[in-house]
Amino acid sequence: MTKPLHETQPDSARVEKADYINPLQDAQPIQNGGSSKKADIGSMPSPIRYFGYFFFTSAAVVLLVGLLIQFLK
């Protein structure tokens, strides 16, 4: 038996056992057009990737500036 990484790591038998049955599990991939995958940012085209970086960075800056202005009033 291998030693767990930490005390809160669950037993493998407990992880493998499903405690509940999800009745919608079979229908969800059909309705969503396939199983969902995480977006791999590195595989996206450069313009889309840089637009995403710009958009989220500018949104964070606007939020921080708005909070700063609100607190300095």
C-alpha positions as CSV (number, residue, x, y, z in Angstrom):
1,M,0.0,0.0,0.0
2,T,1.4,3.4,-0.9
3,K,1.4,6.3,1.5
4,P,-1.1,9.0,0.6
5,L,0.1,12.5,-0.3
6,H,-1.6,14.1,2.6
7,E,-4.1,13.2,5.3
8,T,-7.1,14.5,3.5
9,Q,-6.5,12.4,0.3
10,P,-9.5,10.1,-0.2
11,D,-9.1,6.4,-0.4
12,S,-9.1,5.0,-4.0
13,A,-12.1,2.7,-3.2
14,R,-14.1,5.7,-2.2
15,V,-13.2,7.7,-5.3
16,E,-14.1,4.9,-7.7
17,K,-17.6,4.3,-6.1
18,A,-20.3,6.6,-7.3
19,D,-22.7,7.5,-4.4
20,Y,-25.4,8.7,-6.7
21,I,-26.7,8.2,-10.2
22,N,-27.0,11.3,-12.4
23,P,-30.0,10.6,-14.7
24,L,-29.0,13.4,-17.1
25,Q,-25.4,12.2,-17.6
26,D,-26.2,10.5,-20.9
27,A,-28.3,13.4,-22.3
28,Q,-25.9,16.2,-21.5
29,P,-23.3,15.3,-24.2
30,I,-26.1,15.0,-26.8
31,Q,-27.6,18.4,-26.0
32,N,-24.2,20.1,-25.8
33,G,-22.9,18.7,-29.1
34,G,-20.3,16.4,-27.5
35,S,-18.3,16.2,-24.4
36,S,-16.9,19.4,-23.1
37,K,-13.2,20.1,-23.2
38,K,-11.1,22.7,-21.6
39,A,-10.0,25.5,-24.0
40,D,-6.3,25.2,-24.8
41,I,-5.2,28.8,-25.0
42,G,-1.9,28.0,-26.6
43,S,-3.5,26.3,-29.6
44,M,-5.7,29.3,-30.4
45,P,-4.7,31.7,-33.2
46,S,-2.6,34.6,-32.1
47,P,-5.1,37.5,-32.8
48,I,-7.8,35.8,-30.8
49,R,-5.4,35.0,-28.0
50,Y,-4.1,38.5,-27.8
51,F,-7.6,40.0,-27.9
52,G,-8.5,37.8,-25.0
53,Y,-5.5,38.9,-23.0
54,F,-6.3,42.6,-23.9
55,F,-10.0,42.2,-23.0
56,F,-9.5,40.6,-19.6
57,T,-6.6,42.8,-18.7
58,S,-8.5,46.0,-19.6
59,A,-11.6,44.8,-17.7
60,A,-9.5,44.2,-14.6
61,V,-7.8,47.6,-14.9
62,V,-11.2,49.3,-15.4
63,L,-12.6,47.5,-12.3
64,L,-9.6,48.5,-10.2
65,V,-9.7,52.1,-11.4
66,G,-13.4,52.2,-10.6
67,L,-12.9,50.9,-7.1
68,L,-10.0,53.3,-6.6
69,I,-12.2,56.3,-7.7
70,Q,-15.1,55.1,-5.5
71,F,-12.9,54.9,-2.4
72,L,-11.2,58.2,-3.0
73,K,-14.5,60.2,-3.2
